């Protein structure tokens, strides 16, 4: 798995209008990074542009729209973060369209956000959650598998249940499939940026939770990942 070169790159954020995506753009711009925010609704353009980011409108469910984002750009100089969800189609095909287009274009670095309950973390879900959110989680799981199969330097961040309320213990990334909990939407942007900017995060899967609103189902301590 290649490691991106340590030189200036453009950060491409799909879902830049979401709370977590907006926070990620904000942090990247504070660091002086060039950012391309990809949004789904024209009405959200001004919010992201005010941060100093370039903005493109694209429907992730449309492969042509996604491919156009990478057209005429120096793909090896891009890093992609994907905050796409809301429907099973967006959770699966939307994310997969971005993964496939980025991989085909030659993007070296990709961070995908999914949910606790995907992949080997399915063991933490109780029957009620499986019945209520099972379809969406399976859709995100397909996207995870698609990303793992690429040659990009990937990282997967599985979010706990997202809330608007401020966290009590601080957001952390935990490298364990046995963690369940919640995280503030803006705090998710913070920990995703942490994963994006750490070479140690490449090829790893993390649970993103608030330390004060999470637990390990086996009772083990919540240890922040070494990044």
KOLSE-296033 format. One record per residue (C-alpha): residue number from 1; residue in one letter; x, y, z. Coordinates in nm, 2 decimals. Each point is the difference from the previous one (the first is absolute). Example, Ala and Ser with C-alpha at 12.3 -4.5 7.8 and 13.67 -1.06 7.14 Angstrom:
BEGIN
resi=1; resn=A; px=1.23; py=-0.45; pz=0.78
resi=2; resn=S; px=0.14; py=0.34; pz=-0.07
REM end
This chain:
BEGIN
resi=1; resn=X; px=0.00; py=0.00; pz=0.00
resi=2; resn=X; px=0.16; py=0.33; pz=-0.11
resi=3; resn=X; px=0.06; py=0.28; pz=0.24
resi=4; resn=X; px=-0.08; py=0.35; pz=-0.13
resi=5; resn=X; px=0.29; py=0.24; pz=-0.05
resi=6; resn=X; px=0.05; py=0.25; pz=0.27
resi=7; resn=X; px=-0.05; py=0.31; pz=-0.21
resi=8; resn=X; px=-0.29; py=0.24; pz=-0.06
resi=9; resn=X; px=-0.32; py=-0.17; pz=-0.11
resi=10; resn=X; px=-0.36; py=0.10; pz=-0.07
resi=11; resn=X; px=-0.25; py=-0.14; pz=0.24
resi=12; resn=X; px=-0.33; py=-0.11; pz=-0.16
resi=13; resn=X; px=-0.28; py=-0.03; pz=0.25
resi=14; resn=X; px=-0.32; py=-0.17; pz=-0.12
resi=15; resn=X; px=-0.28; py=0.11; pz=0.23
resi=16; resn=X; px=0.17; py=0.32; pz=0.09
resi=17; resn=X; px=-0.34; py=0.15; pz=0.09
resi=18; resn=X; px=-0.06; py=-0.25; pz=0.29
resi=19; resn=X; px=0.10; py=0.10; pz=0.35
resi=20; resn=X; px=0.30; py=-0.24; pz=0.00
resi=21; resn=X; px=0.10; py=0.10; pz=-0.35
resi=22; resn=X; px=-0.02; py=0.37; pz=0.07
resi=23; resn=X; px=0.22; py=-0.04; pz=0.30
resi=24; resn=X; px=0.25; py=-0.20; pz=-0.20
resi=25; resn=X; px=0.01; py=0.28; pz=-0.26
resi=26; resn=X; px=0.04; py=0.26; pz=0.27
resi=27; resn=X; px=0.30; py=-0.18; pz=0.16
resi=28; resn=X; px=0.17; py=-0.05; pz=-0.34
resi=29; resn=X; px=-0.04; py=0.36; pz=-0.09
resi=30; resn=X; px=0.14; py=0.11; pz=0.33
resi=31; resn=X; px=0.30; py=-0.20; pz=-0.09
resi=32; resn=X; px=0.03; py=0.18; pz=-0.33
resi=33; resn=X; px=-0.11; py=-0.29; pz=-0.21
resi=34; resn=X; px=-0.17; py=0.02; pz=-0.33
resi=35; resn=X; px=-0.34; py=-0.16; pz=0.03
resi=36; resn=X; px=-0.26; py=-0.10; pz=-0.26
resi=37; resn=X; px=-0.34; py=-0.05; pz=0.17
resi=38; resn=X; px=-0.25; py=-0.22; pz=-0.19
resi=39; resn=X; px=-0.36; py=0.06; pz=0.10
resi=40; resn=X; px=-0.33; py=-0.15; pz=-0.10
resi=41; resn=X; px=-0.22; py=0.31; pz=0.02
resi=42; resn=X; px=0.06; py=0.34; pz=-0.16
resi=43; resn=X; px=-0.14; py=0.18; pz=0.31
resi=44; resn=X; px=0.30; py=-0.12; pz=0.20
resi=45; resn=X; px=0.26; py=0.16; pz=-0.23
resi=46; resn=X; px=0.04; py=0.33; pz=0.18
resi=47; resn=X; px=0.05; py=-0.16; pz=0.34
resi=48; resn=X; px=0.30; py=-0.20; pz=-0.12
resi=49; resn=X; px=0.14; py=0.28; pz=-0.23
resi=50; resn=X; px=0.02; py=0.24; pz=0.29
resi=51; resn=X; px=0.27; py=-0.23; pz=0.15
resi=52; resn=X; px=0.21; py=0.07; pz=-0.31
resi=53; resn=X; px=-0.06; py=-0.34; pz=-0.17
resi=54; resn=X; px=-0.08; py=-0.06; pz=-0.36
resi=55; resn=X; px=-0.34; py=-0.16; pz=-0.03
resi=56; resn=X; px=-0.15; py=-0.24; pz=-0.25
resi=57; resn=X; px=-0.35; py=-0.14; pz=-0.03
resi=58; resn=X; px=-0.03; py=-0.37; pz=-0.06
resi=59; resn=X; px=-0.25; py=-0.28; pz=0.07
resi=60; resn=X; px=0.21; py=-0.29; pz=0.14
resi=61; resn=X; px=-0.27; py=-0.25; pz=-0.13
resi=62; resn=X; px=0.09; py=0.11; pz=-0.36
resi=63; resn=X; px=0.33; py=-0.14; pz=-0.11
resi=64; resn=X; px=0.04; py=0.27; pz=-0.27
resi=65; resn=X; px=-0.03; py=0.27; pz=0.26
resi=66; resn=X; px=0.27; py=-0.16; pz=0.22
resi=67; resn=X; px=0.24; py=-0.06; pz=-0.29
resi=68; resn=X; px=-0.04; py=0.36; pz=-0.10
resi=69; resn=X; px=0.14; py=0.11; pz=0.34
resi=70; resn=X; px=0.33; py=-0.17; pz=-0.08
resi=71; resn=X; px=0.01; py=0.10; pz=-0.37
resi=72; resn=X; px=0.27; py=0.25; pz=-0.10
resi=73; resn=X; px=0.16; py=-0.02; pz=0.35
resi=74; resn=X; px=0.34; py=-0.13; pz=0.10
resi=75; resn=X; px=-0.13; py=-0.31; pz=0.18
resi=76; resn=X; px=0.33; py=-0.11; pz=0.15
resi=77; resn=X; px=0.00; py=0.33; pz=0.19
resi=78; resn=X; px=-0.35; py=-0.06; pz=0.15
resi=79; resn=X; px=-0.11; py=-0.15; pz=0.33
resi=80; resn=X; px=-0.37; py=-0.10; pz=0.04
resi=81; resn=X; px=-0.22; py=-0.01; pz=0.30
resi=82; resn=X; px=-0.35; py=-0.13; pz=-0.04
resi=83; resn=X; px=-0.30; py=0.09; pz=0.23
resi=84; resn=X; px=-0.28; py=-0.15; pz=-0.21
resi=85; resn=X; px=-0.32; py=-0.15; pz=0.15
resi=86; resn=X; px=-0.36; py=0.05; pz=0.06
resi=87; resn=X; px=-0.15; py=-0.27; pz=-0.21
resi=88; resn=X; px=0.10; py=-0.36; pz=-0.08
resi=89; resn=X; px=0.08; py=0.10; pz=-0.36
resi=90; resn=X; px=0.23; py=0.28; pz=0.11
resi=91; resn=X; px=0.16; py=-0.22; pz=0.27
resi=92; resn=X; px=0.08; py=-0.27; pz=-0.26
resi=93; resn=X; px=0.00; py=0.13; pz=-0.35
resi=94; resn=X; px=0.08; py=0.36; pz=0.08
resi=95; resn=X; px=0.31; py=-0.09; pz=0.20
resi=96; resn=X; px=0.10; py=-0.27; pz=-0.25
resi=97; resn=X; px=-0.03; py=0.25; pz=-0.29
resi=98; resn=X; px=0.25; py=0.23; pz=0.18
resi=99; resn=X; px=0.23; py=-0.29; pz=0.09
resi=100; resn=X; px=0.00; py=-0.13; pz=-0.36
resi=101; resn=X; px=0.05; py=0.34; pz=-0.16
resi=102; resn=X; px=0.28; py=0.10; pz=0.24
resi=103; resn=X; px=0.18; py=-0.33; pz=-0.05
resi=104; resn=X; px=-0.03; py=0.01; pz=-0.38
resi=105; resn=X; px=0.13; py=0.36; pz=0.00
resi=106; resn=X; px=0.30; py=-0.09; pz=0.20
resi=107; resn=X; px=-0.08; py=0.16; pz=0.34
resi=108; resn=X; px=0.25; py=-0.13; pz=0.25
resi=109; resn=X; px=-0.18; py=0.07; pz=0.33
resi=110; resn=X; px=-0.36; py=-0.07; pz=0.10
resi=111; resn=X; px=-0.18; py=0.02; pz=0.34
resi=112; resn=X; px=-0.35; py=-0.15; pz=0.01
resi=113; resn=X; px=-0.25; py=0.06; pz=0.29
resi=114; resn=X; px=-0.25; py=-0.27; pz=0.07
resi=115; resn=X; px=-0.17; py=-0.12; pz=0.32
resi=116; resn=X; px=0.08; py=-0.22; pz=0.30
resi=117; resn=X; px=-0.17; py=-0.33; pz=-0.09
resi=118; resn=X; px=0.17; py=-0.04; pz=-0.33
resi=119; resn=X; px=0.23; py=-0.29; pz=-0.07
resi=120; resn=X; px=0.14; py=-0.17; pz=0.31
resi=121; resn=X; px=-0.17; py=0.26; pz=0.23
resi=122; resn=X; px=-0.34; py=-0.16; pz=-0.08
resi=123; resn=X; px=0.03; py=-0.19; pz=0.33
resi=124; resn=X; px=-0.07; py=0.32; pz=0.20
resi=125; resn=X; px=-0.35; py=0.05; pz=-0.15
resi=126; resn=X; px=-0.31; py=-0.11; pz=0.20
resi=127; resn=X; px=-0.30; py=-0.15; pz=-0.19
resi=128; resn=X; px=-0.19; py=0.33; pz=0.01
resi=129; resn=X; px=0.27; py=0.20; pz=-0.17
resi=130; resn=X; px=0.06; py=-0.28; pz=-0.26
resi=131; resn=X; px=-0.37; py=0.01; pz=-0.08
resi=132; resn=X; px=-0.02; py=0.38; pz=-0.02
resi=133; resn=X; px=0.33; py=0.08; pz=-0.17
resi=134; resn=X; px=0.11; py=-0.33; pz=-0.15
resi=135; resn=X; px=-0.05; py=0.09; pz=-0.36
resi=136; resn=X; px=0.20; py=0.32; pz=0.03
resi=137; resn=X; px=0.28; py=-0.17; pz=0.18
resi=138; resn=X; px=0.02; py=-0.28; pz=-0.26
resi=139; resn=X; px=0.02; py=0.27; pz=-0.27
resi=140; resn=X; px=0.29; py=0.17; pz=0.17
resi=141; resn=X; px=0.17; py=-0.34; pz=0.05
resi=142; resn=X; px=0.00; py=-0.05; pz=-0.38
resi=143; resn=X; px=0.17; py=0.34; pz=-0.04
resi=144; resn=X; px=0.26; py=-0.11; pz=0.26
resi=145; resn=X; px=0.08; py=-0.32; pz=-0.19
resi=146; resn=X; px=0.03; py=0.20; pz=-0.33
resi=147; resn=X; px=0.25; py=0.24; pz=0.16
resi=148; resn=X; px=0.21; py=-0.28; pz=0.15
resi=149; resn=X; px=0.03; py=-0.16; pz=-0.35
resi=150; resn=X; px=0.17; py=0.31; pz=-0.15
resi=151; resn=X; px=0.36; py=0.09; pz=0.00
resi=152; resn=X; px=-0.06; py=0.33; pz=0.17
resi=153; resn=X; px=0.14; py=0.08; pz=0.34
resi=154; resn=X; px=-0.33; py=-0.03; pz=0.18
resi=155; resn=X; px=-0.13; py=0.06; pz=0.35
resi=156; resn=X; px=-0.35; py=-0.09; pz=0.12
resi=157; resn=X; px=-0.17; py=0.20; pz=0.29
resi=158; resn=X; px=-0.31; py=-0.17; pz=0.14
resi=159; resn=X; px=-0.21; py=0.26; pz=0.17
resi=160; resn=X; px=-0.19; py=-0.06; pz=0.31
resi=161; resn=X; px=-0.36; py=0.12; pz=0.02
resi=162; resn=X; px=0.02; py=0.37; pz=-0.10
resi=163; resn=X; px=-0.15; py=0.27; pz=0.22
resi=164; resn=X; px=-0.03; py=0.37; pz=0.01
resi=165; resn=X; px=0.07; py=0.02; pz=0.37
resi=166; resn=X; px=0.36; py=0.08; pz=0.11
resi=167; resn=X; px=0.21; py=-0.30; pz=0.11
resi=168; resn=X; px=0.09; py=-0.04; pz=0.37
resi=169; resn=X; px=0.33; py=-0.17; pz=-0.02
resi=170; resn=X; px=0.15; py=0.11; pz=-0.33
resi=171; resn=X; px=0.00; py=-0.18; pz=-0.34
resi=172; resn=X; px=0.24; py=-0.29; pz=-0.05
resi=173; resn=X; px=0.09; py=-0.26; pz=-0.26
resi=174; resn=X; px=0.02; py=-0.35; pz=0.13
resi=175; resn=X; px=0.14; py=-0.29; pz=-0.20
resi=176; resn=X; px=-0.25; py=-0.27; pz=0.12
resi=177; resn=X; px=-0.30; py=-0.16; pz=-0.15
resi=178; resn=X; px=-0.16; py=-0.04; pz=0.35
resi=179; resn=X; px=-0.07; py=0.37; pz=0.07
resi=180; resn=X; px=-0.34; py=0.15; pz=-0.01
resi=181; resn=X; px=-0.11; py=0.36; pz=0.08
resi=182; resn=X; px=-0.08; py=0.34; pz=-0.12
resi=183; resn=X; px=0.19; py=0.30; pz=-0.14
resi=184; resn=X; px=-0.09; py=0.37; pz=-0.07
resi=185; resn=X; px=-0.03; py=0.07; pz=-0.37
resi=186; resn=X; px=0.26; py=0.28; pz=0.00
resi=187; resn=X; px=0.24; py=-0.21; pz=0.22
resi=188; resn=X; px=-0.01; py=-0.27; pz=-0.27
resi=189; resn=X; px=0.16; py=0.26; pz=-0.24
resi=190; resn=X; px=0.28; py=0.05; pz=0.26
resi=191; resn=X; px=0.09; py=-0.37; pz=0.02
resi=192; resn=X; px=-0.03; py=-0.06; pz=-0.37
resi=193; resn=X; px=0.25; py=0.28; pz=-0.06
resi=194; resn=X; px=0.23; py=-0.16; pz=0.26
resi=195; resn=X; px=-0.02; py=-0.33; pz=-0.20
resi=196; resn=X; px=0.05; py=0.17; pz=-0.33
resi=197; resn=X; px=0.32; py=0.18; pz=0.11
resi=198; resn=X; px=0.16; py=-0.30; pz=0.17
resi=199; resn=X; px=0.21; py=-0.24; pz=-0.21
resi=200; resn=X; px=-0.06; py=-0.25; pz=0.28
resi=201; resn=X; px=-0.37; py=-0.01; pz=-0.09
resi=202; resn=X; px=0.05; py=-0.16; pz=-0.34
resi=203; resn=X; px=-0.15; py=-0.34; pz=-0.04
resi=204; resn=X; px=-0.18; py=0.01; pz=0.34
resi=205; resn=X; px=-0.36; py=0.00; pz=0.11
resi=206; resn=X; px=-0.11; py=0.22; pz=0.29
resi=207; resn=X; px=-0.31; py=0.05; pz=0.21
resi=208; resn=X; px=-0.07; py=0.37; pz=0.06
resi=209; resn=X; px=-0.18; py=0.07; pz=0.33
resi=210; resn=X; px=-0.01; py=0.24; pz=0.29
resi=211; resn=X; px=0.20; py=-0.13; pz=0.29
resi=212; resn=X; px=-0.29; py=0.08; pz=0.24
resi=213; resn=X; px=-0.27; py=-0.16; pz=-0.22
resi=214; resn=X; px=0.16; py=-0.33; pz=-0.09
resi=215; resn=X; px=0.09; py=-0.34; pz=0.13
resi=216; resn=X; px=0.17; py=-0.32; pz=-0.10
resi=217; resn=X; px=-0.25; py=-0.29; pz=0.00
resi=218; resn=X; px=0.26; py=-0.22; pz=0.18
resi=219; resn=X; px=0.07; py=0.27; pz=0.26
resi=220; resn=X; px=0.35; py=0.07; pz=-0.12
resi=221; resn=X; px=0.13; py=0.36; pz=0.04
resi=222; resn=X; px=-0.05; py=0.25; pz=-0.29
resi=223; resn=X; px=0.35; py=0.06; pz=-0.12
resi=224; resn=X; px=0.06; py=0.28; pz=-0.26
resi=225; resn=X; px=0.17; py=-0.14; pz=-0.31
resi=226; resn=X; px=0.37; py=0.08; pz=-0.04
resi=227; resn=X; px=0.01; py=0.26; pz=-0.28
REM end
